[in-house]
């Protein structure tokens, strides 16, 4: 589901086996949930949380009075009491996380604030749910891991695409050995974001070529990353699902990567075409290449290719491909071929029947609950996973090591490109535990 449609439809250690008896998942057990950042993305999580009878929201935090006001309208819509608002400057979150009536905190803020806020929450003994990408720098990935290992407070990266229905069907098939031994994963973030990175300063996704102080919503902060950085700025939508197919951090790990980038043309051309060649932003030098390709070598011999393509005119696609010794599935075209199973040799089949046959138990159980949630239902599942983890005081199914490893691809891709596309080692954030850790994501219909 693209961003426009989305907005129209919704405003312990990882080595412990993630199996919980359903009788512990009582809906009458309430948790107190907090929110740092109630802009457009934060409010979608907020609204989804308010649908639940097992969630109370005593206070919210945001530096923008308009965002607080819009969030309060949602509370009014649900007939709920307006929460206490923390909005006294950009460090007021440090006071907010210390509230004793918060069990978990959802963080939906600009990327550079994710780690400071998550670390503060974890140090205060709270579960932290962090929007993607979780980190910007390699050191920040280590900061998340180190904080978890010192405090025992969990951190979950809120990678909703891991819960996409077709993706979970493929995961189900991978675990049933339908593709044989896994060899290759292809993914990316191929999404024309020019209308997101540039706008008129009044509306989030309208016409216009402003960013920074003159921009609105994501254009105020996200665009500057394309000015300052050359690499895969947003890897986790594609990489998260593939990491689960490949058992990364749980029997497998990322070894090293190489990245290449094309020249940068898309943002400049868009500004000239929509604002004129004399507009001040037409003189801005955007460092990020229009198409960034990253290849990862895994410890068990698999390859993963990630494409970052957000500055070009193109239809949306995450470009998924799962390939093993017995067959292949491709997202584009929604087609599959399985040797000895497909009806004709060397002929693609539609994936629809396979998806139905191997539909994941989570989707079978909660299809109706997710029907009106954002991003085609994915937002329901990722928020539910966080909430249920907090309720049951267990590690989330997408944990701090996932947050660290998946997000680290961004700065490491920058490093590879800066070094002439040379190989760059990917740290083992589990410090060796990947060798004995067992998979915890999507094992049943619990999380």
Secondary structure, DSSP 8 states (H G I E B T S, - for coil): --HHHHHHH----TTS-----GGG--TT--EEEEEE--SHHHHHHHHHHHT-TTEE--EEE-S-HHHHHHHHHHHHHTT----EEE-SSTTTHHHHTT-TT-SEEEE-S-HHHHHHHHHHHHHTT-EEEE-SS--SSHHHHHHHHHHHHHH---EEE--GGGG-HHHHHHHHHHHTTTT-SEEEEEEEEE---HHHHSB-SSSTTSS--B-GGGS-GGGGTHHHHHHH--S-S--HHHHHHHHHHTTBTTTB-EEEEEEEE----HHHHHHHHHH-TTSGGGG----S-SEEEEEEEETTS-EEEEEEE-SS----B---EEEETTEEEETTTTEEEETTTSSSTT--EESHHHHHHT--HHHHHHHHHHTTSTGGGHHHHHHHHHHHHHHHT---SS-HHHHHHHHHHHHHHHHHHHTTS--EE---TTTTGGGT----TTSSS--
